[in-house]
Amino acid sequence: MSSILDELVEHSPEMVSMSAGVKQLLVLGLDVGTSGVRAAFIDDQGDEVAAVKIGRDTSLLSDFTELDPAHLIDEVIEAVDRLLESPIAFGRVDTIAISTFWHSLLGIDVNGSPTTPLLTWADTRATQIAKAFRSQFDETAIHRRTGCRFHSSYWPAKLRWLQTEHTSAFEHTTTWLGFAEYLALQLCGEIVMGISMASATGLLNQRTCDWDWELVNALNVASDTLPEIRRSLDVPLSEKLMLRWPALADTKLRIIVGDGASNNVGGGCSTKDSIALMVGTSGAMRVVFEGEPPDELPPSLWCYRIDDRRIVVGGALSDGGGLYRWLQQSLILNDDPKELAGEIAAIEADSHGLTVLPFWSGERSTGWSGDARGAVLGLTQQTRTVEIVRAVLEAISYRFALIARALETVATGAEIVATGNALRSSPVWIQIIADVLGSRVSFGGSPEASIRGAALLALEAVGKIDNIEAVPVSVDEVFEPDRNRHACYQKAIERQEEFYRKLVS
């Protein structure tokens, strides 16, 4: 496939020795993101024993408002094919766990063929419709029921946009799916929608774990076009794939979970004691806990689910590592990542005279302004490109600080745990985040927390582990905040908010 840049197969010493002993039961984990696909065999401690990664050309990632679902399926099939080619005796695989991106939307016809492109969370074309909804509906009541504000990333605005702008495609659609459900359809031959994926559509009633039929009817969406929501999964592969992959003939699909939720679990943040701060292509701060959704949810936050007993509350940024990558591609910067990090670290906190609104891809939390745009204010002829980069990293961190303030109402005094490959390659950014938040930030655990989290949830579901908290997560490094820099950043946050009010809200 022309889009495949790299393939990585890894084997641990423990897996090699396993061929001489008793073969254990393993999980096949699949993680499909906007930057690539990962397939791995995972043991009962959540550790990868073999993995294949298929990445995408970074030049293709600047605009991922639409994705080709067939191409993503090809990547998944390719990854599993490669994984099964290994000569190592893996043991027996009996469970499949899937982690993938939330909020996508795809229509299919009666034959299962797509009627629309795959629309992602980054598609902002329905922004004006989302804004109009706020005057047509009681958004506060809907936010309380569904956990979601009106925004172009969610299904209500997307569906209305397709209904008005692509009428023929809308009328020929018999079922609305996200990519997770389309993947399950290709793997298992039937439509499978779990609670986690449904919870982030903007159409699920978070308390009943069923579609919010009041909103569905108000949007004139036919009830039979929405899949049945399953509280538990136990679905075999299709006969076609059993023949293709005999080693997986006895496997069952057990878990489909949003990548944000699985990232929390894989990073060891599954109680109110810890908040996961993740920077990948986008960014998010999330807390996971058992119980019911909060009675009062701050307007800056969303509320989704992992399953019928675990809640995920947090805020999301549309710009994170993707914006950092854009800067690296667009500005004349040092080619050596370590030297560039040193140059960024050498700049004093908020000393560049710049104020950045980091909304290159629009805004979700905290103001939900889908038509917000990026801005760099205060530029002079003396401004260096590395100062712009530092200012952007600080600006994104300010948005995290606003989310953190709102999360205090849900998880008071929780520890901050940073995850995400964008931070793994940029420890200077983690220090900036710690200074901005004024809180200790721990970093470590698995570099592939999302696929690990999905596997742990599957292991719990089939009774191989007592609970997801039973498997420990290591901490590689702890970043302590500098109080002087923190005080400086509080003023910078207020300055950013002042410009935000003038230019965005």
C-alpha positions as CSV (number, residue, x, y, z in Angstrom):
1,M,0.0,0.0,0.0
2,S,1.5,3.4,-1.1
3,S,0.6,5.1,2.2
4,I,2.5,2.7,4.4
5,L,5.8,4.3,5.5
6,D,7.0,2.0,8.1
7,E,6.4,-1.4,9.6
8,L,7.8,-2.4,13.0
9,V,7.7,-6.0,14.4
10,E,8.9,-6.4,18.0
11,H,9.4,-9.5,20.0
12,S,10.2,-9.7,23.7
13,P,12.6,-12.3,25.2
14,E,9.7,-13.6,27.3
15,M,7.8,-14.4,24.1
16,V,10.7,-16.2,22.6
17,S,11.1,-18.5,25.6
18,M,7.3,-19.1,25.7
19,S,7.6,-21.4,22.6
20,A,9.4,-24.0,24.7
21,G,6.9,-23.9,27.5
22,V,3.1,-23.6,28.1
23,K,1.4,-21.3,25.6
24,Q,-0.6,-18.6,27.3
25,L,-3.8,-17.0,26.1
26,L,-3.2,-13.7,24.4
27,V,-5.2,-10.6,23.3
28,L,-5.1,-9.3,19.8
29,G,-5.1,-5.5,20.3
30,L,-5.9,-3.1,17.4
31,D,-5.4,0.6,17.7
32,V,-6.5,2.7,14.7
33,G,-5.6,6.4,14.9
34,T,-5.3,9.4,12.6
35,S,-1.5,8.8,12.3
36,G,-1.5,5.0,11.8
37,V,-2.5,1.5,12.8
38,R,-1.0,-0.7,15.5
39,A,-1.7,-4.4,15.9
40,A,-0.2,-6.3,18.8
41,F,-0.4,-9.5,20.8
42,I,-0.7,-8.7,24.5
43,D,-0.3,-10.9,27.5
44,D,-2.4,-10.9,30.7
45,Q,-0.3,-8.1,32.2
46,G,-1.1,-5.7,29.4
47,D,2.4,-6.1,27.9
48,E,3.0,-6.4,24.2
49,V,4.8,-9.5,23.2
50,A,4.8,-8.8,19.5
51,A,3.6,-5.7,17.5
52,V,3.3,-4.3,14.0
53,K,2.9,-0.6,13.3
54,I,1.8,0.9,10.0
55,G,2.4,4.7,9.9
56,R,1.2,7.2,7.4
57,D,3.1,9.9,5.5
58,T,3.0,13.0,7.8
59,S,2.3,15.1,4.8
60,L,-1.1,13.4,4.6
61,L,-2.0,14.4,8.2
62,S,-2.3,18.1,7.8
63,D,-6.0,17.7,6.8
64,F,-7.8,14.7,8.1
65,T,-11.4,16.0,8.1
66,E,-12.2,13.1,5.9
67,L,-10.6,9.7,5.8
68,D,-11.1,6.8,3.4
69,P,-12.6,3.9,5.5
70,A,-11.6,1.3,2.9
71,H,-8.0,2.4,3.1
72,L,-8.1,2.2,6.9
73,I,-9.5,-1.3,6.7
74,D,-6.7,-2.3,4.3
75,E,-4.2,-1.0,6.9
76,V,-5.7,-3.1,9.7
77,I,-5.8,-6.2,7.6
78,E,-2.2,-5.6,6.5
79,A,-1.1,-5.1,10.1
80,V,-2.7,-8.4,11.3
81,D,-1.3,-10.2,8.3
82,R,2.2,-9.0,9.1
83,L,1.8,-9.8,12.8
84,L,0.7,-13.4,12.0
85,E,3.7,-13.9,9.7
86,S,6.1,-14.0,12.7
87,P,7.7,-17.4,13.2
88,I,7.4,-17.2,16.9
89,A,4.9,-19.5,18.7
90,F,2.6,-16.9,20.0
91,G,0.3,-19.1,22.1
92,R,-3.4,-19.1,21.5
93,V,-5.3,-15.9,20.9
94,D,-8.9,-15.9,22.1
95,T,-9.8,-12.2,22.5
96,I,-9.8,-9.1,20.3
97,A,-9.8,-5.6,21.8
98,I,-10.1,-2.5,19.6
99,S,-9.2,1.1,20.4
100,T,-9.9,3.8,17.9
101,F,-10.8,7.5,17.5
102,W,-14.1,8.9,18.8
103,H,-16.7,11.1,17.0
104,S,-16.4,9.9,13.4
105,L,-19.4,9.4,11.2
106,L,-20.1,7.3,8.1
107,G,-23.2,6.3,6.3
108,I,-23.7,2.9,4.7
109,D,-26.4,1.5,2.4
110,V,-28.4,-1.7,2.6
111,N,-25.4,-3.6,1.1
112,G,-23.0,-2.2,3.7
113,S,-21.3,0.1,1.1
114,P,-20.4,3.6,2.3
115,T,-22.7,6.4,1.1
116,T,-20.5,9.2,2.6
117,P,-16.8,9.7,3.3
118,L,-15.7,9.1,6.9
119,L,-16.1,12.4,8.6
120,T,-13.7,12.9,11.6
121,W,-13.8,15.0,14.7
122,A,-11.6,17.5,12.8
123,D,-14.3,18.3,10.2
124,T,-15.6,21.8,11.1
125,R,-18.0,22.3,8.1
126,A,-21.0,21.8,10.3
127,T,-19.9,24.6,12.7
128,Q,-22.7,27.1,11.7
129,I,-25.3,24.4,12.1
130,A,-24.0,23.6,15.6
131,K,-24.2,27.3,16.5
132,A,-27.7,27.5,15.1
133,F,-28.7,24.5,17.3
134,R,-28.0,26.5,20.4
135,S,-30.9,28.8,19.7
136,Q,-33.2,26.0,18.6
137,F,-32.6,23.6,21.6
138,D,-32.0,23.8,25.3
139,E,-28.3,23.1,25.1
140,T,-27.9,23.0,28.9
141,A,-30.4,20.2,29.2
142,I,-29.0,18.3,26.3
143,H,-25.5,18.7,27.7
144,R,-26.7,17.2,31.0
145,R,-28.3,14.2,29.2
146,T,-25.8,13.5,26.5
147,G,-22.6,14.9,28.0
148,C,-22.0,16.8,24.8
149,R,-22.3,20.4,23.7
150,F,-23.4,21.3,20.2
151,H,-20.3,21.2,18.1
152,S,-19.2,20.2,14.6
153,S,-17.3,17.2,16.0
154,Y,-20.5,15.4,17.2
155,W,-23.2,13.6,15.2
156,P,-26.1,16.0,15.5
157,A,-24.5,18.8,13.5
158,K,-22.8,16.4,11.1
159,L,-26.1,14.6,10.4
160,R,-28.0,17.9,9.8
161,W,-25.1,19.1,7.5
162,L,-25.3,15.9,5.4
163,Q,-29.1,16.1,5.3
164,T,-28.9,19.6,3.9
165,E,-25.7,19.6,1.8
166,H,-25.7,15.9,0.6
167,T,-29.3,15.1,0.4
168,S,-29.0,12.1,-1.9
169,A,-26.3,10.4,0.2
170,F,-28.4,11.1,3.3
171,E,-31.5,9.5,1.8
172,H,-29.6,6.4,0.5
173,T,-28.1,5.8,4.0
174,T,-29.7,2.9,5.9
175,T,-27.4,2.9,8.9
176,W,-25.1,5.5,10.5
177,L,-21.9,4.3,12.0
178,G,-18.6,5.5,13.3
179,F,-15.3,4.0,12.0
180,A,-15.2,1.5,15.0
181,E,-18.5,0.0,13.9
182,Y,-17.5,-0.1,10.2
183,L,-14.3,-1.9,11.3
184,A,-16.3,-4.4,13.3
185,L,-18.6,-4.9,10.3
186,Q,-15.6,-5.8,8.1
187,L,-14.0,-8.0,10.7
188,C,-17.1,-9.8,12.0
189,G,-19.7,-9.4,9.4
190,E,-22.2,-7.6,11.6
191,I,-22.7,-4.2,13.0
192,V,-21.4,-4.0,16.6
193,M,-21.8,-0.7,18.5
194,G,-20.6,-0.6,22.1
195,I,-21.4,1.9,24.8
196,S,-18.1,3.7,24.7
197,M,-18.2,4.6,21.0
198,A,-21.9,5.6,21.2
199,S,-21.2,7.8,24.2
200,A,-19.1,10.2,22.2
201,T,-21.6,10.8,19.4
202,G,-23.6,13.5,21.1
203,L,-26.7,11.3,20.8
204,L,-26.4,8.9,23.7
205,N,-28.2,9.5,27.0
206,Q,-25.4,8.9,29.4
207,R,-27.7,7.8,32.2
208,T,-29.8,5.2,30.3
209,C,-26.9,4.1,28.0
210,D,-29.4,4.2,25.1
211,W,-29.9,6.7,22.3
212,D,-31.4,10.0,23.5
213,W,-34.6,9.5,21.5
214,E,-35.9,12.9,22.3
215,L,-33.0,14.5,20.5
216,V,-32.9,11.9,17.8
217,N,-36.6,12.6,17.0
218,A,-36.1,16.3,17.1
219,L,-33.3,16.0,14.5
220,N,-35.6,14.0,12.2
221,V,-33.2,11.1,12.2
222,A,-35.0,7.8,11.5
223,S,-34.6,5.6,14.6
224,D,-34.0,2.4,12.5
225,T,-30.8,4.1,11.0
226,L,-29.1,4.0,14.4
227,P,-27.4,0.7,15.5
228,E,-28.5,-1.2,18.6
229,I,-26.1,-0.4,21.5
230,R,-24.6,-3.5,23.1
231,R,-23.6,-3.5,26.8
232,S,-21.3,-6.4,26.3
233,L,-19.6,-8.0,23.2
234,D,-18.9,-11.6,22.3
235,V,-18.6,-11.6,18.5
236,P,-16.5,-14.1,16.4
237,L,-14.6,-13.1,13.2
238,S,-16.3,-13.6,9.9
239,E,-15.9,-17.0,8.1
240,K,-13.9,-15.2,5.4
241,L,-11.3,-13.9,8.0
242,M,-11.3,-17.2,9.9
243,L,-10.1,-18.8,6.7
244,R,-7.5,-16.0,6.1
245,W,-6.3,-16.2,9.7
246,P,-6.7,-19.8,11.0
247,A,-4.7,-18.9,14.2
248,L,-7.5,-16.5,15.1
249,A,-10.4,-18.8,14.4
250,D,-11.4,-19.1,18.0
251,T,-11.1,-15.4,18.9
252,K,-14.0,-13.2,19.9
253,L,-14.3,-9.4,19.7
254,R,-14.8,-8.4,23.3
255,I,-14.1,-4.6,23.6
256,I,-14.4,-1.6,21.3
257,V,-13.4,1.6,23.2
258,G,-12.7,5.2,22.4
259,D,-9.0,5.9,22.3
260,G,-9.3,8.6,24.9
261,A,-10.8,6.2,27.4
262,S,-8.4,3.4,26.6
263,N,-5.5,5.8,26.9
264,N,-6.5,6.6,30.5
265,V,-6.8,2.9,31.4
266,G,-3.5,2.1,29.7
267,G,-1.7,4.9,31.5
268,G,-3.0,3.9,34.9
269,C,-5.5,6.7,35.3
270,S,-8.8,4.9,36.1
271,T,-9.9,6.5,39.3
272,K,-10.5,10.0,40.6
273,D,-7.0,10.0,42.1
274,S,-5.4,10.7,38.7
275,I,-6.1,12.8,35.6
276,A,-4.5,11.8,32.3
277,L,-3.1,14.6,30.2
278,M,-2.6,13.3,26.7
279,V,-0.9,15.0,23.8
280,G,-1.1,13.1,20.5
281,T,-2.3,14.7,17.2
282,S,-4.8,16.5,19.4
283,G,-4.9,16.9,23.2
284,A,-7.1,16.0,26.1
285,M,-7.4,15.9,29.9
286,R,-9.6,13.1,31.3
287,V,-10.6,11.5,34.5
288,V,-12.2,8.0,34.7
289,F,-14.3,6.7,37.6
290,E,-17.0,4.2,38.4
291,G,-20.5,5.6,39.1
292,E,-22.9,7.9,37.5
293,P,-22.3,11.0,35.4
294,P,-22.0,14.3,37.4
295,D,-25.2,16.0,38.3
296,E,-23.7,19.3,37.2
297,L,-21.2,19.2,34.4
298,P,-19.1,22.4,33.7
299,P,-19.9,23.7,30.2
300,S,-16.3,23.5,29.2
301,L,-16.2,19.7,29.8
302,W,-17.8,16.6,28.1
303,C,-18.9,13.3,29.7
304,Y,-18.6,10.0,27.9
305,R,-18.4,6.3,29.0
306,I,-16.0,3.4,28.9
307,D,-18.9,0.9,29.6
308,D,-22.1,0.8,31.6
309,R,-20.3,1.4,34.9
310,R,-17.3,3.7,34.1
311,I,-17.5,7.3,33.3
312,V,-15.0,9.5,31.4
313,V,-15.1,13.3,32.0
314,G,-12.7,15.7,30.4
315,G,-11.9,18.4,27.9
316,A,-10.4,18.1,24.5
317,L,-8.1,20.4,22.3
318,S,-8.2,20.1,18.6
319,D,-4.6,21.2,18.4
320,G,-1.8,19.4,20.2
321,G,1.0,17.4,18.7
322,G,-0.4,18.0,15.2
323,L,0.2,21.7,15.6
324,Y,3.7,21.1,16.9
325,R,4.3,18.9,13.8
326,W,2.9,21.7,11.6
327,L,5.4,24.2,13.1
328,Q,8.2,21.8,12.5
329,Q,7.2,21.4,8.9
330,S,6.4,25.0,8.2
331,L,9.1,27.0,10.0
332,I,12.8,27.0,9.6
333,L,13.9,25.1,12.7
334,N,16.8,23.1,13.9
335,D,16.7,19.7,12.3
336,D,18.1,18.0,15.4
337,P,15.2,17.3,17.8
338,K,17.5,17.4,20.9
339,E,19.1,20.6,19.8
340,L,15.7,22.2,19.1
341,A,14.4,21.1,22.5
342,G,17.5,22.7,24.1
343,E,16.8,26.0,22.2
344,I,13.1,25.9,23.4
345,A,14.1,25.2,27.0
346,A,16.7,28.1,27.0
347,I,13.9,30.6,26.4
348,E,12.5,32.1,29.7
349,A,8.8,31.6,30.5
350,D,6.6,34.0,28.5
351,S,9.7,36.2,27.6
352,H,9.0,36.3,23.8
353,G,6.3,39.0,23.9
354,L,3.9,36.7,22.0
355,T,0.3,35.7,22.6
356,V,-1.0,32.7,20.7
357,L,-4.5,31.4,20.2
358,P,-3.8,27.8,19.3
359,F,-6.9,27.1,17.2
360,W,-5.4,26.1,13.8
361,S,-8.1,23.3,13.8
362,G,-10.9,25.2,15.6
363,E,-11.8,24.9,19.2
364,R,-13.5,22.3,21.3
365,S,-12.9,22.8,25.1
366,T,-13.3,25.2,26.6
367,G,-15.5,27.5,24.6
368,W,-16.6,25.1,21.8
369,S,-16.1,27.6,19.0
370,G,-15.7,25.5,16.0
371,D,-14.9,28.5,13.8
372,A,-12.1,29.8,16.0
373,R,-8.9,30.3,14.2
374,G,-5.2,30.4,15.1
375,A,-3.4,33.7,15.8
376,V,0.1,34.8,16.7
377,L,0.0,38.3,18.2
378,G,3.0,40.5,19.1
379,L,5.3,39.5,16.2
380,T,8.2,41.9,15.5
381,Q,11.2,41.7,13.1
382,Q,13.3,40.5,16.1
383,T,11.0,37.5,16.7
384,R,12.8,34.2,16.2
385,T,11.0,31.1,14.9
386,V,12.0,29.1,17.9
387,E,10.2,31.7,20.1
388,I,7.0,31.1,18.1
389,V,7.4,27.4,18.8
390,R,7.9,28.1,22.5
391,A,4.9,30.4,22.5
392,V,2.7,27.8,20.9
393,L,3.7,25.1,23.4
394,E,2.9,27.5,26.2
395,A,-0.4,28.5,24.6
396,I,-1.6,24.9,24.3
397,S,-0.6,24.4,27.9
398,Y,-2.8,27.4,28.9
399,R,-5.8,25.7,27.4
400,F,-5.0,22.6,29.5
401,A,-4.9,24.8,32.6
402,L,-8.4,26.0,31.9
403,I,-9.6,22.4,31.5
404,A,-7.8,21.5,34.7
405,R,-9.6,24.2,36.6
406,A,-13.0,22.8,35.5
407,L,-11.9,19.2,36.3
408,E,-11.3,20.3,39.9
409,T,-15.1,20.1,40.4
410,V,-15.0,16.4,39.5
411,A,-11.6,15.2,40.7
412,T,-10.3,17.6,43.4
413,G,-6.5,17.4,44.0
414,A,-5.9,14.6,41.5
415,E,-2.4,13.7,40.3
416,I,-1.6,14.7,36.8
417,V,-0.2,11.9,34.6
418,A,1.1,12.8,31.2
419,T,0.9,10.4,28.2
420,G,1.2,10.6,24.5
421,N,4.0,10.2,22.0
422,A,4.1,13.9,21.3
423,L,5.3,14.5,24.9
424,R,7.6,11.5,24.9
425,S,9.8,13.2,22.3
426,S,9.5,16.6,23.9
427,P,10.2,16.6,27.7
428,V,10.6,20.4,27.6
429,W,6.9,20.5,26.8
430,I,6.1,18.4,29.9
431,Q,8.1,20.9,32.1
432,I,6.2,23.8,30.5
433,I,2.9,22.0,31.4
434,A,4.0,21.4,35.0
435,D,5.0,25.1,35.4
436,V,1.7,26.3,33.8
437,L,-0.5,24.0,36.0
438,G,1.6,24.6,39.1
439,S,1.3,20.8,39.7
440,R,3.7,17.9,39.7
441,V,3.3,15.9,36.4
442,S,4.3,12.3,36.2
443,F,5.3,10.8,32.9
444,G,5.9,7.1,32.0
445,G,4.1,3.9,31.5
446,S,3.6,2.3,28.1
447,P,4.3,4.4,25.0
448,E,1.3,2.7,23.5
449,A,-1.2,3.3,26.3
450,S,-4.4,3.2,24.1
451,I,-3.9,-0.3,22.8
452,R,-2.8,-1.5,26.3
453,G,-5.9,0.0,27.9
454,A,-8.2,-1.7,25.4
455,A,-6.4,-5.0,26.1
456,L,-6.8,-4.5,29.9
457,L,-10.5,-3.8,29.6
458,A,-10.9,-7.0,27.5
459,L,-8.9,-9.0,30.0
460,E,-11.2,-7.7,32.8
461,A,-14.3,-8.5,30.7
462,V,-13.3,-12.2,30.3
463,G,-12.1,-12.6,33.9
464,K,-8.4,-12.9,33.3
465,I,-7.7,-10.1,35.7
466,D,-9.8,-9.0,38.6
467,N,-9.9,-5.3,37.5
468,I,-8.0,-2.9,35.4
469,E,-6.4,-1.2,38.5
470,A,-4.7,-4.5,39.4
471,V,-2.0,-4.1,36.7
472,P,0.6,-1.5,37.8
473,V,2.0,1.3,35.6
474,S,5.6,2.5,35.9
475,V,6.7,6.1,36.2
476,D,9.7,7.2,34.2
477,E,10.1,10.7,35.4
478,V,8.4,13.3,37.6
479,F,8.4,17.0,36.6
480,E,8.1,19.5,39.5
481,P,6.7,22.9,38.8
482,D,8.7,26.1,39.3
483,R,6.7,28.6,41.3
484,N,8.1,31.7,39.7
485,R,7.4,30.5,36.2
486,H,3.9,29.4,37.4
487,A,3.2,32.9,38.6
488,C,4.4,34.3,35.3
489,Y,2.2,32.0,33.4
490,Q,-1.0,32.9,35.3
491,K,-0.6,36.4,33.9
492,A,-0.1,35.0,30.5
493,I,-3.3,32.9,30.7
494,E,-5.3,36.0,31.6
495,R,-3.7,37.8,28.6
496,Q,-4.6,34.9,26.3
497,E,-8.2,34.9,27.6
498,E,-8.4,38.7,27.0
499,F,-7.5,38.2,23.4
500,Y,-9.8,35.2,23.2
501,R,-12.8,37.2,24.3
502,K,-12.0,39.9,21.8
503,L,-11.2,37.7,18.8
504,V,-13.1,34.5,19.3
505,S,-16.1,34.7,21.7
